[in-house]
Amino acid sequence: MRGLICYCSNTGNTELTCKYIDKNISNAHFDFYNISEGGYFNLDEYDIIGFGTYTYWWGVPEVFENFIDSLSKQKDKNAFMFNTYSHFSGNTQKDMYAKLKEKGFKIISAHSLHVPTSYPPKRAKKKNISNSPNFKEFWKFNCFINRLDGYIDRLSKERKVDEVKIKTNIIGLMLCRYLRPRIKNVMGKKYVDRKLCTQCGECQKVCPYDAVVFKGKITFDRSKCRSCWACFNNCPQQAIYTEDVKGAGQYKEPCKQLTMKLK
């Protein structure tokens, strides 16, 4: 069978997860669609669609919600979904499930994978940075992949696969509903060290919300910013900083221990 994984990944953790899933599925070959890069794809060319995203403040990031909204209506198209998270997955699974159901996808499997944090303020303090996923979490992730592989095998033989049931995380739901709207500017004011900045434009390229403006110099549109830290984490010169974090805490790519686990 032929599959497509559509994913959203700021620092590479979710992208690495996508590739690990593909390498460990024997009953389908997957293509990848990075929503940040765009490009052409046709859902009709695929038998199963995967959706993967990082967790943004206990829920689905706005940029991934917008991507799902842009998809054409399906009729029980087989799909699976997964998200990565560092602290609390919250209501991410239920949010994504509801969005995909509205678009006519049939979700046959889902999983949340605990990964190291990419949140610069926490990394800068080097406090409580977990070596995730631990043994149990990694084992559960591989069980998810094995089940998914079995489901794909059943689908290839035109056998029925039931839709997965996703429960609402009440705490996550409350946090998303009442707290998340208030923290879109939690990153605070952003600055650029002109001595370090080479005006390479990478920050503008990686910003999923078009909040970085480059006209002779780098400026930030606070009304568009969602405090995802993509600009900070991906600056090759570490020239971007905030009032709380400067020259430390950058997470540009998956850390070595996660790369070793998902190799």
C-alpha positions as CSV (number, residue, x, y, z in Angstrom):
1,M,0.0,0.0,0.0
2,R,1.0,3.6,-0.5
3,G,0.8,6.2,2.2
4,L,1.5,9.8,2.9
5,I,2.5,11.4,6.2
6,C,1.7,15.1,6.5
7,Y,3.6,16.7,9.4
8,C,4.5,19.9,11.2
9,S,7.9,20.0,12.9
10,N,9.7,23.1,14.3
11,T,12.9,21.5,15.5
12,G,12.9,18.1,13.9
13,N,11.6,15.9,16.8
14,T,8.3,15.2,14.9
15,E,10.0,14.8,11.6
16,L,12.4,12.2,13.1
17,T,9.3,10.4,14.5
18,C,7.7,10.3,11.0
19,K,10.8,8.7,9.5
20,Y,11.0,6.1,12.3
21,I,7.4,5.1,11.7
22,D,8.1,4.7,8.0
23,K,11.2,2.6,8.6
24,N,9.3,0.2,10.8
25,I,6.2,-0.2,8.7
26,S,6.5,-3.2,6.4
27,N,3.1,-3.2,4.7
28,A,3.2,0.3,3.2
29,H,5.6,2.8,1.7
30,F,5.2,6.4,2.9
31,D,6.0,9.7,1.2
32,F,6.4,12.8,3.4
33,Y,4.8,16.2,3.2
34,N,6.3,18.9,5.4
35,I,3.6,21.6,5.7
36,S,6.2,24.2,6.3
37,E,7.8,23.6,2.9
38,G,4.5,23.3,1.0
39,G,4.3,21.8,-2.5
40,Y,1.9,19.6,-4.4
41,F,0.3,16.4,-3.2
42,N,-2.9,14.5,-4.1
43,L,-4.6,12.6,-1.3
44,D,-6.4,10.4,-3.9
45,E,-3.0,8.9,-4.8
46,Y,-2.6,7.3,-1.4
47,D,-4.3,4.5,0.5
48,I,-3.7,5.8,4.0
49,I,-2.7,9.2,5.3
50,G,-0.7,9.9,8.5
51,F,-0.9,13.2,10.4
52,G,1.9,14.2,12.8
53,T,2.5,17.4,14.8
54,Y,4.2,18.8,17.8
55,T,2.1,19.9,20.8
56,Y,1.6,23.6,21.2
57,W,0.4,24.6,24.7
58,W,-1.6,21.4,25.3
59,G,-3.2,21.4,21.8
60,V,-2.7,21.4,18.1
61,P,-0.6,24.3,16.8
62,E,-2.7,26.9,14.8
63,V,-0.6,26.3,11.7
64,F,-1.5,22.6,11.6
65,E,-5.1,23.4,12.3
66,N,-5.1,25.7,9.2
67,F,-3.5,23.0,7.1
68,I,-6.2,20.5,8.0
69,D,-8.8,23.1,7.3
70,S,-7.3,23.5,3.8
71,L,-7.8,19.8,2.9
72,S,-10.5,18.7,0.6
73,K,-13.4,16.7,2.1
74,Q,-12.9,13.0,2.2
75,K,-15.2,10.0,2.5
76,D,-13.9,7.7,5.2
77,K,-10.3,8.0,4.1
78,N,-8.2,5.8,6.3
79,A,-5.8,7.7,8.4
80,F,-3.7,7.6,11.6
81,M,-2.3,10.4,13.7
82,F,0.4,11.1,16.3
83,N,1.9,14.0,18.2
84,T,5.1,14.7,20.1
85,Y,5.1,16.4,23.4
86,S,7.6,17.3,26.1
87,H,5.6,18.1,29.2
88,F,1.8,17.4,28.8
89,S,0.1,16.2,25.6
90,G,-3.1,17.8,26.9
91,N,-6.0,17.6,24.5
92,T,-3.9,17.5,21.3
93,Q,-5.2,14.0,20.3
94,K,-8.8,14.9,20.7
95,D,-8.4,18.3,18.9
96,M,-6.7,16.7,15.9
97,Y,-9.2,13.8,15.9
98,A,-12.1,16.2,15.8
99,K,-10.5,18.3,13.0
100,L,-9.8,15.2,10.9
101,K,-13.2,13.8,11.4
102,E,-14.8,17.0,10.2
103,K,-12.8,16.5,7.0
104,G,-14.1,12.9,6.5
105,F,-11.0,10.9,7.6
106,K,-11.4,7.6,9.4
107,I,-8.8,7.4,12.2
108,I,-7.7,3.9,12.8
109,S,-4.8,4.5,15.1
110,A,-3.3,7.3,17.3
111,H,-0.4,7.9,19.6
112,S,1.4,10.6,21.7
113,L,5.2,10.3,22.0
114,H,7.1,11.9,24.9
115,V,10.2,13.6,23.6
116,P,12.9,16.0,25.0
117,T,11.7,19.6,25.4
118,S,12.6,22.1,22.7
119,Y,11.4,25.0,24.9
120,P,14.4,27.4,25.2
121,P,13.6,28.9,28.7
122,K,13.5,25.4,30.2
123,R,16.6,24.2,28.3
124,A,18.5,27.4,29.3
125,K,18.0,26.6,33.0
126,K,18.9,22.9,32.4
127,K,16.2,22.0,34.8
128,N,14.1,18.8,34.7
129,I,15.1,18.0,31.1
130,S,13.9,14.5,30.7
131,N,15.7,11.8,28.7
132,S,12.5,10.9,27.0
133,P,11.1,8.7,25.8
134,N,11.9,6.3,28.6
135,F,11.9,2.5,28.2
136,K,8.1,2.1,28.8
137,E,7.2,5.1,26.6
138,F,9.4,3.9,23.7
139,W,8.0,0.3,24.1
140,K,4.4,1.7,23.8
141,F,5.4,3.7,20.7
142,N,6.7,0.6,19.0
143,C,3.6,-1.2,20.0
144,F,1.6,1.5,18.2
145,I,3.7,1.1,15.1
146,N,3.3,-2.7,15.1
147,R,-0.5,-2.4,15.5
148,L,-0.6,0.2,12.7
149,D,1.4,-2.2,10.5
150,G,-1.1,-4.9,11.2
151,Y,-4.1,-2.6,10.4
152,I,-2.5,-1.7,7.1
153,D,-2.1,-5.3,6.3
154,R,-5.8,-5.9,7.0
155,L,-6.7,-2.9,4.8
156,S,-4.6,-4.3,1.9
157,K,-6.6,-7.5,2.1
158,E,-9.8,-5.4,2.1
159,R,-10.6,-6.5,5.7
160,K,-12.4,-4.1,8.1
161,V,-10.4,-2.0,10.6
162,D,-12.4,-0.2,13.3
163,E,-12.0,3.4,14.0
164,V,-10.0,4.3,17.2
165,K,-11.8,6.1,20.0
166,I,-10.1,9.2,21.5
167,K,-11.1,10.4,25.0
168,T,-11.2,14.1,25.9
169,N,-8.5,15.1,28.3
170,I,-10.5,17.3,30.7
171,I,-7.4,19.1,32.1
172,G,-6.0,19.6,28.6
173,L,-9.4,20.9,27.4
174,M,-9.6,23.5,30.2
175,L,-6.0,24.7,29.6
176,C,-6.6,25.0,25.9
177,R,-9.9,26.8,26.3
178,Y,-9.0,29.3,29.0
179,L,-5.2,29.7,29.2
180,R,-3.9,29.1,25.7
181,P,-5.5,32.3,24.2
182,R,-3.7,34.4,26.8
183,I,-0.2,33.1,26.2
184,K,0.4,33.6,22.5
185,N,2.8,36.4,23.5
186,V,4.5,34.5,26.3
187,M,7.8,34.7,24.5
188,G,7.8,38.4,25.1
189,K,9.7,41.0,23.1
190,K,12.3,39.7,20.7
191,Y,15.6,41.3,19.9
192,V,18.3,40.8,17.3
193,D,22.0,41.1,18.1
194,R,23.2,43.1,15.0
195,K,26.8,42.0,15.6
196,L,25.9,38.4,15.3
197,C,23.1,38.6,12.6
198,T,24.2,37.8,9.1
199,Q,20.8,38.6,7.6
200,C,20.6,35.1,6.2
201,G,16.8,35.2,6.4
202,E,16.5,31.8,8.1
203,C,14.3,33.1,10.8
204,Q,11.8,34.5,8.3
205,K,11.9,31.2,6.4
206,V,11.1,29.0,9.3
207,C,8.4,31.2,10.9
208,P,5.1,29.4,10.3
209,Y,3.0,32.5,11.0
210,D,4.8,35.1,8.8
211,A,5.7,37.1,11.9
212,V,9.3,37.8,10.9
213,V,9.7,40.8,8.7
214,F,12.9,41.4,6.8
215,K,13.3,44.8,5.2
216,G,16.8,45.9,5.6
217,K,16.7,44.5,9.1
218,I,14.9,41.8,11.0
219,T,11.7,42.9,12.9
220,F,8.9,40.9,14.5
221,D,5.2,41.4,14.0
222,R,3.9,40.7,17.5
223,S,0.3,40.5,16.3
224,K,1.1,37.4,14.2
225,C,3.6,35.8,16.6
226,R,2.5,32.6,18.4
227,S,5.6,32.2,20.6
228,C,6.6,28.9,18.9
229,W,10.3,29.8,19.2
230,A,11.1,28.6,15.7
231,C,13.0,31.8,14.9
232,F,15.1,31.5,18.1
233,N,15.8,27.8,17.8
234,N,16.8,27.9,14.1
235,C,19.0,31.0,14.0
236,P,22.4,29.7,12.9
237,Q,24.2,32.5,14.8
238,Q,22.0,32.6,17.9
239,A,21.4,36.2,17.2
240,I,17.8,36.3,18.3
241,Y,17.1,36.6,22.0
242,T,14.4,37.7,24.5
243,E,14.4,39.4,27.8
244,D,14.7,36.1,29.6
245,V,16.9,34.0,27.2
246,K,20.0,34.9,25.4
247,G,22.8,32.7,23.9
248,A,21.5,29.6,25.6
249,G,18.7,27.0,25.4
250,Q,18.6,26.7,21.6
251,Y,17.2,23.4,20.3
252,K,17.9,23.5,16.6
253,E,17.6,19.7,15.9
254,P,16.8,16.5,17.7
255,C,19.3,15.9,20.5
256,K,21.7,13.0,20.3
257,Q,19.9,10.6,22.6
258,L,16.6,11.0,20.7
259,T,18.4,10.5,17.4
260,M,20.0,7.3,18.7
261,K,16.6,5.9,19.8
262,L,14.8,6.8,16.6
263,K,17.6,5.8,14.2
